[in-house]
Amino acid sequence: MEEIIRLKANYLGDGQHKIICPSCNQTRKKKNQKTLSVKVNSDSIVYQCWHCSASGEVKYNYNSKRESKVIDMFEVDRAKETWQNLGKSAMSFLKNRGISEKTATHFNIKQKRNYIANLGDVDCVVFPYGTDENISFVKIRSCEGKGFASQGSADQFYNIDIIDEIIKSEKKELIICEGEMDALSYHESGITNVISIPSGAVAKIAHGKTLPHEDTKFKFIWNAIDKINEINKIILSMDSDDAGVAMSEELARRLGKHRCYKVRYPEDCKDANDVLQRHGKKILAELPDKAEPYPVSGLYNAQKFANQLMDIYDNGHGTGVSTGYENLDELYTIVQGQLSIVTGHPSSGKSEFIDQVMYNIAKKDNWKFAVCSFENEPRIHIAKLISKHLGKPFFKGATNRMTKEELKEGLDFVRKHFFFLYQADGSLSTIDSIIERLKISVQRYGCRGAIIDPYNYISKHKMDKETDWVSEMLSSLRSFAQAHDIHIWFVAHPTKMMRREDGTIPVPRGYDISGSASFFSKADCGVTIDRPDPSKTTQTDVHIWKCRYSWVGKQGKTSFTYDRVKSRYDVYDNDSMLAPKNA
């Protein structure tokens, strides 16, 4: 008991928690109720169960996060003691849904008596994840009613072992569906190259609204990504409801839309099992071959976009995500799948301003960002972001700096929203290596934005002309942004510009960036950060010199002032626009 609680504390973290009691849970009628109160401190754990009265104190010494797996395996092993081979109730449930005993046996389906909320103690179908020797997760579904329970860690696909056979096959095609019953349905129809996500669709992933704690539900992707990357074609067979559509979009974004296809069900069906029951094995078996590619993969007639067209007609195109400043939103909003080129004279605040915009979006919309900053090592960059979050300096100075408790709170925010590309050995010196890490940031963490700052640290290809290399690099970045639905800020320095007769220096635009006119032509949006006279004023001007689409923004200028103490930008006092909502 005490050893289990000590291990459990490794992923509970400090504070008060309620968990399932390992002492009495399996012997109780109402199983899986969180009756054990656990308080985790830095050096001890105090626990008490209000059901069996088990209590005590455990000395706590953090060892390893991987020990949480021990808990998961313990829970599964305890659960296996109550499993039975397929009985009348479970087999009746499966046959009513078109699943034969042969298919059920192939997938090692079991039966057990289990407590389900609102249903009580009922007969259930058991779906083990993995082989008998290595089961890490168990999905439980009531034979009557629609009740669910689970044991273990939902960090792998259902039927994932089949992927080794798929990789060896000639076609290397993989079907991903939303539930175990759908995987069984395809198998029943003779389609064996199928796996299922473990926990159903996450409704809030639509439109970039995934909350940081919800993103952990996608661990199953990362745990299998090395093998999935060897697949040529991925066929998504999610439910046709809003949550299923959102999950399809998120999977395609993370795995690469260029190789993803989407199954279209008959109008009277919402999933693969519905098709099996209503139309039979033959129709279901035909669906993968009729799956439609995502738009980046092919050419479509106008009918493909009819619903989107009508939505724009009725509601307008809308705008991108707010920058956090109403005055800047008039000129520039942030759209996934686009490339922004950012320029400005040295020490004009380019990096600092984009950091501010990323922070605003992270705070307001829960976006996650990949940061590739060649001029700021991660610890310094993190300190700057924490200062923005708290509005207090990190380093000692004339004003009161943040406390250690505040530092921990700020670090937690940055940890959840920012991921840093950093290699001291120079392995991030090429654009291909950077794009590969950006791809991982999307797949593993769900990043929706990224910054590369500045471009002149990237090694050139051995090509005759720099302009050709720049053009190729920008094309690769823009294609990646579109394929993975991520916004990229690409910082580039302008050429040295001559002073005017009055001593001022012209504001650089896209055509003024060193290396190629492609910086202007291939940008979706162009941004210049400029400080007209840093010796006399804190004014910072933001010039938008290109917006490819009018609904994203327009050309123009707005002004801010930089507060060095708070590490934040505010609207310039003389600006006629409104103050920011999230500064």
Helices and strands as residue ranges (DSSP letters): H 2-12, E 15-19, G 25-27, E 36-40, E 44-49, E 55-59, G 65-67, H 68-80, H 88-95, H 101-106, E 110-116, E 120-131, E 134-142, E 148-152, G 160-162, H 163-168, E 173-177, H 180-188, E 194-196, G 203-208, G 212-218, H 219-228, E 233-237, H 242-255, G 257-259, E 260-262, H 272-279, H 281-286, G 288-290, E 292-293, G 295-297, G 302-305, H 306-315, H 326-329, E 339-343, H 350-365, E 369-373, H 378-390, H 404-417, E 418-420, H 431-445, E 449-453, G 455-457, H 466-484, E 487-491, G 510-512, H 518-521, E 525-530, E 539-547, E 556-563, E 568-571
